[in-house]
Amino acid sequence: MRGLIFPEAVGKFLIWCGEGDNEFCFCTWGTTDLTELQRNMAFYYMEDLLPGPIYYEDVQKLFAITFETRKDRRALEYAVDFLKIEDNGEFHQALDDAVYTARVLSFIPDEIIDRNYSIDCYQNPRTREEEIRVRYDTYEKFISREFATKEDIMADKEVTALRCFACGRNAKKKLRWFSDNGRNYFAVGYCEEHGYVKGKIRVRRAVDGAFFAIRTTKLIGESEVDKIRGKQLSLRAKRQKKGRK
């Protein structure tokens, strides 16, 4: 059996999807499918046909929010079995997995789908005007524009701002931004009205070689503050020990 070459296949697929942001929405199991689609489109210089960042529904995440905890990530086969969806025993096949994903999605309440969409950043924001701010039920996400270096990212006041998730006011810094591995940065602030605020910055490399940041902010309790403080002290001790060698 002979299939279509990729440019022809993806062209037909996008025509089938329709035109305009309101005509279709991608739904995937996990976070990698859209990235791979865009990477292959870029190889054929077709990325302009699907401009990003792309807003989509990660059904794996929606399943976790609905039936387990927000941080859980289960295999598609697990979700099918959990929901007692009839299957033919075939998984990891494109068409079968698409059908199973759609059936799992049918069990997710509309309000959870509407409030918990995901954003694929293979095509990341380039300018300040394109920066993205999204508020979810339990946290806020900010996706920055591009910077030439990681140091430029951490020097930007908007990227490193630490505001209360509940009221939006600036939180008083209790633990200043520190890095665990050069890619993730953490900070803790305090809001007089709502308590402790955790900030996390993930530094990502853009396709063109520049850098951008994804910052999340949420309210936390004292126990998590202690964990973050312990991580900071442990990293500091390791660096000091390394410096003495």
C-alpha positions in Angstrom: 0.0 0.0 0.0 1.4 3.4 -1.0 0.7 6.4 1.1 0.8 10.2 0.4 4.0 12.1 0.7 4.0 14.3 3.8 3.4 17.8 2.1 0.4 16.4 0.3 -0.9 14.6 3.3 -0.6 17.5 5.7 -2.1 19.9 3.1 -5.2 17.7 2.8 -5.3 17.3 6.6 -5.4 21.1 7.2 -8.0 21.6 4.5 -10.1 18.9 6.2 -9.6 20.7 9.6 -11.0 24.0 8.1 -9.9 27.6 8.3 -10.0 30.0 11.2 -9.3 29.6 14.9 -12.9 28.8 15.7 -13.4 26.0 13.1 -11.2 23.3 14.7 -9.3 22.5 17.9 -6.5 19.9 18.1 -6.9 17.3 20.8 -4.0 15.1 21.7 -2.9 12.5 24.2 0.1 14.2 25.8 2.2 17.1 24.7 4.4 15.9 21.9 2.2 15.3 18.8 1.8 19.0 17.8 5.4 19.7 18.3 6.3 16.8 16.0 3.7 17.9 13.4 5.2 21.4 13.3 8.8 20.1 13.2 8.0 18.0 10.1 6.1 20.9 8.5 9.2 23.2 9.2 11.3 20.6 7.4 9.2 21.2 4.3 9.0 25.0 4.9 5.3 24.7 5.5 5.0 26.0 9.1 3.3 29.2 7.9 0.2 27.0 7.2 -0.2 26.4 10.9 1.0 29.5 12.8 1.6 29.2 16.5 1.7 29.2 19.5 -1.1 26.6 19.1 -3.9 26.4 21.7 -5.1 22.8 22.1 -6.6 20.2 24.4 -4.3 17.7 26.1 -6.7 14.9 26.9 -4.2 13.1 29.0 -4.1 16.2 31.3 -7.8 16.6 31.2 -8.3 12.9 32.3 -6.0 13.5 35.2 -7.8 16.6 36.4 -11.2 15.0 36.1 -10.5 11.5 37.6 -7.2 11.7 39.5 -4.9 14.5 40.4 -3.6 17.4 38.2 -0.1 16.0 38.2 -0.9 12.4 37.2 -0.1 11.4 33.7 -1.5 8.0 32.6 -1.1 5.9 29.5 -4.1 5.9 27.1 -4.6 2.2 27.6 -5.0 2.9 31.4 -7.7 5.6 30.7 -9.6 3.3 28.3 -9.6 0.6 30.9 -10.5 3.0 33.8 -13.5 4.3 31.9 -14.5 0.8 30.7 -14.4 1.8 27.0 -14.6 -1.1 24.6 -11.3 -1.7 22.8 -10.0 -4.0 20.2 -6.7 -4.6 21.9 -4.8 -2.5 19.5 -2.9 0.5 20.9 -0.1 2.7 19.6 -1.7 2.7 16.2 -2.5 6.2 14.9 -6.2 5.6 14.0 -7.0 3.4 17.0 -5.4 5.9 19.4 -7.2 8.8 17.8 -10.6 7.0 18.3 -9.7 6.1 21.9 -8.6 9.6 22.7 -11.9 11.0 21.3 -13.9 8.5 23.4 -12.0 9.5 26.6 -12.6 13.1 25.8 -16.4 12.4 25.7 -16.2 11.7 29.4 -14.6 15.1 30.3 -17.1 17.8 31.4 -17.2 20.8 29.1 -16.2 23.3 31.9 -13.0 21.4 32.6 -12.1 21.3 28.9 -12.8 25.1 28.6 -10.8 26.0 31.6 -7.7 23.8 31.1 -6.5 24.2 27.5 -2.8 23.8 26.7 -0.4 25.9 24.6 2.2 24.4 22.3 5.2 26.7 22.0 7.2 25.1 19.2 6.4 28.4 17.5 7.1 30.7 20.5 6.2 34.4 21.0 8.8 36.6 19.4 7.9 40.1 20.6 6.5 41.7 23.8 3.2 42.1 22.1 3.0 38.4 21.5 3.7 37.4 25.1 1.0 35.2 26.6 -0.7 35.4 30.0 -3.2 32.7 31.0 -5.0 32.2 34.3 -6.1 28.7 35.2 -8.0 27.5 38.3 -4.9 26.9 40.4 -2.0 28.7 38.7 -1.1 31.4 36.3 1.2 31.0 33.2 3.3 33.6 31.5 5.1 32.9 28.2 7.7 35.5 27.4 9.1 36.9 24.1 12.6 35.8 22.9 15.9 36.8 24.5 19.4 36.4 23.2 20.7 34.8 26.4 19.5 33.2 29.6 21.1 36.1 31.5 18.9 38.5 29.5 15.8 36.5 30.5 16.6 36.7 34.3 17.4 40.4 34.0 13.9 41.2 32.6 11.6 42.6 35.3 8.4 41.2 33.8 9.8 37.7 33.5 11.0 37.7 37.1 8.0 39.5 38.5 6.4 37.6 41.4 2.7 38.5 41.9 0.1 36.9 44.1 -2.0 34.4 42.1 -5.2 35.3 43.9 -5.1 39.2 43.8 -2.4 40.0 41.3 -0.4 42.3 43.7 3.3 42.1 44.0 4.4 39.5 46.6 7.2 40.3 49.0 10.3 38.2 48.1 11.1 35.6 50.7 13.4 33.5 48.5 14.9 35.2 45.6 15.2 33.5 42.2 17.7 30.6 42.2 18.5 27.9 39.6 18.7 24.2 40.1 20.3 23.3 36.8 20.5 26.5 34.6 17.1 25.7 33.0 14.7 26.0 36.0 14.5 28.9 38.4 12.5 29.1 41.7 11.4 31.9 44.0 9.0 32.4 46.9 7.1 35.5 47.8 4.5 36.4 50.4 1.1 38.1 50.1 -0.2 39.6 53.3 -3.8 38.6 52.3 -3.3 35.2 50.6 0.0 33.8 51.9 2.9 32.2 50.1 3.4 32.4 46.4 5.7 30.1 44.4 7.2 31.2 41.1 8.9 28.8 38.7 10.6 29.8 35.5 11.5 27.3 32.8 14.0 28.5 30.2 13.3 27.1 26.7 15.4 27.2 23.6 13.6 28.5 20.5 14.0 26.9 17.1 16.0 29.9 15.9 18.5 29.5 18.8 17.2 32.3 21.0 15.7 31.7 24.4 12.2 32.3 26.0 10.7 31.7 29.4 7.6 30.0 30.8 6.8 31.3 34.2 4.1 29.7 36.5 2.8 31.2 39.7 0.6 29.6 42.3 -0.2 29.7 46.0 1.5 27.2 48.3 1.7 26.3 52.0 4.5 26.5 54.5 5.6 22.9 53.9 6.3 23.5 50.3 8.2 26.7 51.2 10.4 24.5 53.5 11.1 22.1 50.6 12.1 24.9 48.3 14.3 26.5 50.9 15.9 23.1 51.5 16.6 22.7 47.8 18.2 26.1 47.7 20.4 25.4 50.8 21.4 22.0 49.4 22.4 23.5 46.0 24.4 26.2 47.8 26.3 23.7 49.9 27.1 21.6 46.8 28.5 24.6 45.0 30.5 25.7 48.0 31.9 22.2 48.3 32.8 22.1 44.6 34.4 25.5 44.9 36.8 24.3 47.7 38.1 21.4 45.5 
